[in-house]
Amino acid sequence: MDMGRERLTLGLLLRLGILFTAVCVCIHLYLERGWQGASVPLALRRPTKSNQKWGEQSKMKQVSAEEAEELGKSIKRRISYVHKLKKDSLVRKTEGDTEGPSPRCCPPLQLHRKTPRWHIDLEPWASESQSLEDEAKRFLSYITTQQVSCASLRGKKADQEGSIGAWAVCLDPNYKLIRRIESRHCRVYSFGLGVDDRSLESSLAQSGCEVHCFDPSLKQPHLQQAEMWLHRLSVDWRDPSPVVVAQRQYASTKKLATILNDFGHREVDVLKADMESAEWKILENLILERVLDSVGQLLLELHLHWAGFEVGGDEPSVVRYWYSLLKELERSGFHLFHIHSDPAKPHIFLQKNVLNASSAYTLSWVNTQWRPLGKPDRTQK
């Protein structure tokens, strides 16, 4: 009887222990769930001083593995960016210490890269009939009418022969060239094909100008002759194809903006060009890309015996196009001060004899709005 009671008591105690353990587990789970549920609103509201430290620890614990990896990448990016900034600043500082301040004349050619235009503005027709005679009369009247008066510097050949001379620069004190020559701060670009007479360029070089003559027929890329630099290069209305440059190992023609950029030049006091009927497309390029803002005086030989390279249309349209280009020059501040026509040239105008016009005219303009920015460096190409 006593043994039965003892077994009954042990069984009851065992059951009570199991029941008590289950109750404790349930209470623990209930409290843990309630605790986690209460942490959500706490994270959404701004922590107080009493629970701020606990909130930070709770958030750190809740960061997942992916978030930790992304955070690490972000920190690395920030560190790399800071390192790059420090490296760039050190490079700029080192370059500034070794090279000194860059001259005002030769900063990068960013100023030439204005928003380009796509086409010129054609002037209205000279008459309702749109005839060649009316267009030619207006055009010839324009190129034979002097717009400003200038004291001129001519080449020695013209002075020796006692003639007016085809090429001349304006030395009027109202404009900038004479003062730039006196201070030896002027720069001259001369473009031509197999030019024999460089007397004007020589005179300007002896006066103190930095003179660059460009001729693609030269055998050497760069050559110094007396006071002038000669370059195996010429100007064009477009840059050459990279394929052509790779085959020839050098480019014989480039746009004026590209040449200025390659030479590190920002402005040119005198631009002289005799391009054998390519002048119209070159002039159009200078106008559309607004490179003429960097030119003080423009000396140009015009060939009128045919339309010119890549100039299309019927004869009245061609002359209207020529006239529109010259009016664009005038609107850019260029005024005609010197006109020359060689009487030995044939009188041919678009393969015809129109108003007894010569086949070639040499014209000189001065940019009345030109404001040079500084003295040129003495380029050593």
HELIX and SHEET records of a PDB file:
HELIX    1   1 ASP A    2  LEU A   44  1                                  43    
HELIX    2   2 GLN A   52  GLN A   62  1                                  11    
HELIX    3   3 ALA A   65  GLU A   99  1                                  35    
HELIX    4   4 LEU A  109  HIS A  112  5                                   4    
HELIX    5   5 LEU A  132  ILE A  143  1                                  12    
HELIX    6   6 LYS A  156  GLU A  161  1                                   6    
HELIX    7   7 LEU A  177  GLU A  182  1                                   6    
HELIX    8   8 SER A  199  GLN A  206  1                                   8    
HELIX    9   9 PRO A  242  ARG A  248  1                                   7    
HELIX   10  10 LEU A  256  PHE A  263  1                                   8    
HELIX   11  11 GLU A  279  LEU A  288  1                                  10    
HELIX   12  12 VAL A  291  SER A  294  5                                   4    
HELIX   13  13 GLU A  315  ARG A  331  1                                  17    
SHEET    1   A 2 SER A 152  ARG A 154  0                                        
SHEET    2   A 2 ALA A 168  CYS A 170 -1                                        
SHEET    1   B 8 HIS A 222  GLN A 225  0                                        
SHEET    2   B 8 MET A 228  HIS A 231 -1                                        
SHEET    3   B 8 GLU A 210  PHE A 214  1                                        
SHEET    4   B 8 ARG A 187  PHE A 191  1                                        
SHEET    5   B 8 VAL A 268  ALA A 273  1                                        
SHEET    6   B 8 VAL A 295  HIS A 303  1                                        
SHEET    7   B 8 ALA A 360  ASN A 367 -1                                        
SHEET    8   B 8 PHE A 334  HIS A 340 -1                                        
SHEET    1   C 2 SER A 234  VAL A 235  0                                        
SHEET    2   C 2 THR A 253  LYS A 254  1                                        
END                                                                             
